[in-house]
Amino acid sequence: MANSNLTEAKRAKNDEFYTQYHDIEKEINAYIEYNPDVFRGKTILLPCDDPEWSNFTRFFAQNFERFGLKKLISTSYAANSKKYKSGYQPSLFEVNDPQYDAYKTKKNGKIFILDHDRSGDGKIDVDDLEWHYLEGDGDFKSAEICGLRDEADIIITNPPFSLFREFLAWIIEAGKQFVIIGNMNAITYKEVFPLIKDNKLWLGATGNGNDMVFGVPKGTEVAESDRQKAARLGYVGDYTRLGNSCWFTSVDHGKRHQPLALMSMEENLKFNKKLKGKESYDCYDNYDAIEVPFTDAIPNDYDGVMGVPISFLDKYNPDQFQILAITKTWFGAASKIYPPQIQVSANGKRSDVTKLNDGATLKLDRPPNGQTYYIVGNDYFIQVYARVLIKHKKLTK
Ligand SMILES: C[S@@+](CC[C@H](N)C(=O)[O-])C[C@H]1O[C@@H](n2cnc3c(N)ncnc32)[C@H](O)[C@@H]1O
């Protein structure tokens, strides 16, 4: 199989990762803890969720009354439209229903609605979901699902990984609130970072950067190491895990209002073990900011711009810091563009490149040992990992 086909196959497989009930519960409870009425009177749309297997639908249906929801709508994508074919079989629940249609079960998506006590048992829960086939295949971009999006107040799901950018744009263009799962790498996307900078999107309260376990269709090939890690977390069988998935949301939670406890610059240089051997913080050559290689090394008394690791966003409190830019994608923020450079890799191999412009740089007096560096004219540089450029809103010291 050609390489591009392999990548395509992997992507299709990653689109069928099913979120665990416990992960949904932990995250949504954080919003409820911060504001018990956050979902009250709201219509929630789960646009990539078949309740026959989606824990999102189960979770919100079970908590319909506790959250005070007005309406829950859950739609699923037709088996024949999915990129990953996994030997689809309709469930007994569907086959035994008078609505069952052998053609539509593969060609059409389904919609499940919950808004009142249909069973007459005095409560609204998962048993009151009513369903029918959609007109189309349930593609979130179709006019049919766009109509449901426009009716909803909040969109919640784990969308297909391969369509994350399109999915987020689809929510943003409609101005809806959201809670969705994505990959940490998305932080640097041009569709995502400007929203983070403007406090229109932030990381969720749980799971960021930790292993998250996902169900996979029966019999899906899973790397042995991922299977074992999932098993260690208590999920044995058709499960895998991802180490870099996270929640992206526009719903507020308490974690983003906890101030980060920090030391002064002097205290960090004296006591922070991670800065051992340093006499001062380094300054970038291509942006007026200091390099802060660890979030816990952010000085509480520095008034200028600081470059911090992307993982800082898990601790970001918008009352404490302002986000100015991001290196790597830069979005035009770099103060200098270098001419083509010579890259010298750790093993001494030399090549002509232009990638020094892709990140924040530190100028050195001499070539470093055992580390990739760059030569521009007579100058030596190293490039640091992607950094978020931040500033204190108000100095606390
Ligand atoms: C990552 S899975 C997550 C499923 C579910 N939300 C969950 O978390 O368990 C994404 C789902 O979206 C479906 N999907 C793929 N493309 C879609 C599209 N264009 N419109 C709607 N759903 C789609 C996939 O078939 C898959 O079932």
PDBQT file of the ligand as one rigid body, heavy atoms in Angstrom, charges set to zero:
ROOT
HETATM    1  C1  LIG A 401     -14.083  10.181  16.868  1.00  0.00    +0.000 C 
HETATM    2  S1  LIG A 401     -15.641   9.389  16.607  1.00  0.00    +0.000 S 
HETATM    3  C2  LIG A 401     -16.464   9.800  18.063  1.00  0.00    +0.000 C 
HETATM    4  C3  LIG A 401     -17.817   9.268  18.176  1.00  0.00    +0.000 C 
HETATM    5  C4  LIG A 401     -18.576   9.764  19.402  1.00  0.00    +0.000 C 
HETATM    6  N1  LIG A 401     -18.762  11.204  19.316  1.00  0.00    +0.000 N 
HETATM    7  C5  LIG A 401     -17.853   9.400  20.655  1.00  0.00    +0.000 C 
HETATM    8  O1  LIG A 401     -17.138  10.228  21.169  1.00  0.00    +0.000 OA
HETATM    9  O2  LIG A 401     -17.958   8.253  21.105  1.00  0.00    +0.000 OA
HETATM   10  C6  LIG A 401     -16.363  10.456  15.367  1.00  0.00    +0.000 C 
HETATM   11  C7  LIG A 401     -17.656   9.934  14.720  1.00  0.00    +0.000 C 
HETATM   12  O3  LIG A 401     -18.065  10.869  13.717  1.00  0.00    +0.000 OA
HETATM   13  C8  LIG A 401     -18.484  10.139  12.560  1.00  0.00    +0.000 C 
HETATM   14  N2  LIG A 401     -18.308  11.002  11.365  1.00  0.00    +0.000 N 
HETATM   15  C9  LIG A 401     -17.305  10.954  10.438  1.00  0.00    +0.000 A 
HETATM   16  N3  LIG A 401     -17.507  11.893   9.503  1.00  0.00    +0.000 NA
HETATM   17  C10 LIG A 401     -18.646  12.542   9.840  1.00  0.00    +0.000 A 
HETATM   18  C11 LIG A 401     -19.374  13.594   9.248  1.00  0.00    +0.000 A 
HETATM   19  N4  LIG A 401     -18.957  14.183   8.136  1.00  0.00    +0.000 N 
HETATM   20  N5  LIG A 401     -20.522  14.015   9.855  1.00  0.00    +0.000 NA
HETATM   21  C12 LIG A 401     -20.935  13.426  11.012  1.00  0.00    +0.000 A 
HETATM   22  N6  LIG A 401     -20.282  12.422  11.619  1.00  0.00    +0.000 NA
HETATM   23  C13 LIG A 401     -19.154  11.979  11.035  1.00  0.00    +0.000 A 
HETATM   24  C14 LIG A 401     -17.571   8.935  12.543  1.00  0.00    +0.000 C 
HETATM   25  O4  LIG A 401     -18.136   7.907  11.763  1.00  0.00    +0.000 OA
HETATM   26  C15 LIG A 401     -17.496   8.587  14.026  1.00  0.00    +0.000 C 
HETATM   27  O5  LIG A 401     -18.520   7.731  14.421  1.00  0.00    +0.000 OA
ENDROOT
TORSDOF 0
